Amino acid sequence: MFSIAHPRTRLRAPAPATLHPAFMPSALPISVVIVAKNEAHNLPRCLASVYGWTAETVVVLNDTTDASGQISRDHGAAVHHTPWLGYRDTKNHALSLASNNWILSLDADEEVSPALHSALSDFFSRPDLSEISGAKFPRKVWFIDRWITHGDWYPDLSLRLFRRDRARWGGDAHVHEKIEITGPVATLRGDLHHYSFPTLSSHVAKINPFADLFLKQQLERGKKFSAPSAIFRPWWRFFRAYILRRGFLDGFPGFYIAIATAFSAFVRYSRLYEAAQKKNPPANLPHV
């Protein structure tokens, strides 16, 4: 089990989990597939965490203007460029560029921890491997000064390892893409590290883009504004994250996450009201 230091001892994010080349095991039959845009600041950590023990790394870039391509090639990855097709369709296109049937799908701001690396190695030694279609494992976020281990953000079991001949990215075309898989899925121990929000500002900045995608999704489904949803869903999200899922054990960051999650829900559902009711101010208003 991967041990965690007391939160007060964590003053900065841990160094990338890399392995010395002398201790690299033989490569597992995995194609690592990463879809990214302008992620030069994150890719070195992500790529280093899979370097040397996976058979192939494929990085698919869209509208990228930074050094992501060169960084990826320096880490031995095959680099492809493609226009953005939405989360689901871009990720499915990326799958077609991989050589191996087993796929490990990563985001640029993620990192395979040593514990997860060990669990993956054990997984490929299973005698019943041919019967299994994929594997899921917990994803753990580093936020402000600690790993978040409760609330809505953990364990966040993520199905990221799968056989390409039995799985595809499905779900909505705009947001909330998910793997649709045929066959049994194993659950592995060991965390996928996630460095999604380096600052509070970066977290706040993502509220509106996701609200835009939510609005588009809901309008396409013919959904309308619901006052009960706009009022009660945020309260439920806070109660679930902070009380039921024990977000209070993550200290102030846990409280912030619960509040921010509730506010994000409030913004999303309020956007449906705005879409239905927004009007321009009347012309020729008298001056006061």
Summary of the structure (lengths in Angstrom):
residues: 288
radius of gyration: 21.1
end to end distance: 68.2
largest distance: 80.6
contacts: 872
relative contact order: 0.12
helix: 40%
strand: 22%
